[in-house]
Amino acid sequence: DMMKECILATRDRLSEYKMISYFDYALGDENRSIGLSYNSTTDCANSLTSTLGKMKRTVEMRRLDDIREIANIKEIDLLKIDVEGFEEPVLGGAIKTLEKSQYVIIELHLPNHLEDYSEIVGIFLRSGHMLYKVKSRNLYFKKYSGLPRLVRDHEIS
C-alpha cells in the first residue's frame, strides 16, 4: 500500500502470519516520486487518479518488476491487483511479474470497466494468460502455457 498508515494497521491485524511482505509504494510504470491527493490515510479507495482529496502527500512510486523482493520470487501462485483506476500504468511496470504469476485477479476501476478493457486483456495475452472469468469489476486470468506464440507475440489492440 502507498499509505504507511494502512500498512501499520494491516501488520497489526495480521501479526500472527509470518510469510507476508509489506511495501509502502504506489505502483506504476516508472520509479519516481508522485503527488497524492487524499481525504483519509486509511481509506482503501485512495487513488493516484483522484484529485478530490483535501490533503496532499508525496509518495514513492515503483514498478512492481523493480521491487527487489518481488523480482527474486521465481513463481507467484496468485497475484491480486486493485489499484483504483491506475491499472494500465501498474501493468506496464509488472510485465515480468505477470509472466511468473499462475493466476491473476484484477479489479477494474475504469470509467466503462466492462465495456473497454481490451488493452488490459492484451497485456495479459502477451504475458501468456487467458481470461477465464469476468465477475462484476473483476477479471480472472490464468497462465496458459499452450497459448500459440503467434497470439502471444502479436500486438493486440
C-alpha positions in Angstrom: 0.0 0.0 0.0 1.2 3.5 -0.7 -0.1 4.7 2.7 2.2 3.8 5.6 -0.8 4.0 8.0 -2.6 1.3 6.1 0.5 -1.0 6.3 0.8 -0.5 10.0 -2.9 -1.3 10.6 -2.6 -4.4 8.4 0.5 -5.6 10.2 -1.3 -5.3 13.5 -4.3 -7.3 12.2 -2.1 -10.0 10.5 0.7 -10.2 13.1 0.3 -14.0 13.5 1.2 -14.6 9.9 4.9 -14.6 9.2 5.1 -15.1 5.4 3.8 -11.6 4.4 5.9 -8.8 3.0 4.8 -5.2 3.1 5.8 -2.4 0.7 4.9 1.2 1.1 5.0 2.2 -2.6 2.5 3.3 -5.1 2.7 1.1 -8.1 3.2 2.4 -11.7 5.2 2.2 -14.9 8.2 4.1 -13.6 10.2 4.7 -10.4 9.7 8.2 -9.1 8.0 10.4 -6.5 4.4 11.2 -7.2 1.9 13.5 -5.6 -1.2 12.2 -4.0 -4.4 13.9 -3.0 -6.5 12.1 -0.3 -9.0 12.6 2.5 -8.0 9.7 4.8 -4.7 7.9 5.3 -6.6 4.6 5.9 -9.3 4.9 3.2 -8.9 1.8 0.9 -10.1 3.9 -2.0 -7.1 6.3 -2.1 -6.1 6.7 -5.7 -3.4 8.3 -7.7 -6.0 9.3 -10.3 -8.2 11.3 -7.9 -7.6 15.0 -7.3 -10.6 15.5 -4.9 -8.7 14.9 -1.7 -8.2 17.8 0.8 -4.8 16.6 1.9 -1.6 16.2 -0.1 1.3 13.9 0.2 4.2 12.8 -1.9 4.8 9.0 -2.1 7.3 6.8 -3.9 6.1 5.0 -6.9 7.8 1.8 -8.1 7.5 -0.6 -11.0 6.4 -3.9 -9.5 9.1 -5.6 -11.6 11.8 -3.4 -9.9 10.9 -4.2 -6.3 13.8 -6.5 -5.3 11.8 -8.9 -3.1 9.3 -9.4 -5.9 12.0 -9.7 -8.6 13.6 -12.5 -6.6 10.5 -14.6 -6.5 10.6 -17.5 -9.0 6.8 -18.2 -9.2 3.7 -16.5 -7.9 0.6 -18.6 -7.4 -1.9 -15.8 -7.2 -1.5 -12.1 -7.8 -4.4 -9.8 -6.8 -4.4 -6.2 -8.3 -6.7 -3.5 -7.0 -5.2 -0.1 -7.9 -8.2 2.2 -8.0 -8.1 3.4 -11.7 -4.3 3.1 -12.2 -4.5 -0.4 -13.9 -2.7 0.3 -17.1 0.4 2.0 -15.6 0.7 -0.7 -12.9 0.5 -3.5 -15.5 3.1 -1.6 -17.7 5.5 -1.9 -14.8 4.7 -5.5 -14.0 5.3 -7.5 -17.2 8.0 -9.8 -15.7 5.8 -10.3 -12.5 2.8 -11.2 -14.7 4.9 -13.7 -16.6 5.7 -15.7 -13.4 2.2 -15.5 -12.0 -0.1 -18.5 -12.4 -3.3 -16.7 -11.6 -4.2 -13.0 -11.6 -7.3 -11.3 -10.4 -7.5 -7.6 -11.3 -10.3 -5.3 -10.1 -11.0 -2.6 -12.7 -11.9 1.0 -11.9 -12.1 2.2 -15.5 -14.9 4.5 -16.4 -16.5 1.8 -18.6 -14.8 -1.1 -16.9 -16.8 -3.9 -18.5 -17.1 -2.2 -21.9 -13.5 -1.2 -22.6 -10.8 -3.5 -21.1 -9.3 -4.7 -24.4 -5.9 -3.0 -23.6 -5.7 -4.9 -20.3 -6.7 -8.2 -21.8 -4.0 -7.6 -24.5 -1.3 -7.1 -21.8 -2.3 -10.4 -20.2 -2.4 -12.3 -23.5 1.1 -11.0 -24.3 2.3 -12.3 -20.8 0.8 -15.8 -21.6 -2.5 -15.6 -19.7 -6.1 -16.1 -20.8 -9.2 -14.5 -19.5 -11.4 -17.2 -17.9 -13.9 -15.3 -15.8 -15.5 -11.9 -15.5 -17.4 -11.1 -12.3 -18.5 -7.6 -11.6 -15.4 -5.4 -11.8 -13.0 -8.4 -11.6 -11.2 -10.1 -14.4 -9.7 -13.5 -13.7 -6.7 -14.7 -15.7 -4.8 -17.9 -15.7 -1.4 -18.8 -17.2 -1.9 -20.8 -20.3 1.4 -22.4 -21.5 -0.2 -23.7 -24.7 -1.1 -20.2 -25.9 0.1 -20.1 -29.5 3.2 -18.0 -29.9 1.6 -16.0 -32.7 -1.2 -14.8 -30.4 1.2 -14.1 -27.5 3.7 -12.1 -29.7 1.1 -10.3 -31.8 0.5 -6.7 -30.9 -3.1 -6.8 -29.7 -5.1 -3.6 -29.6 
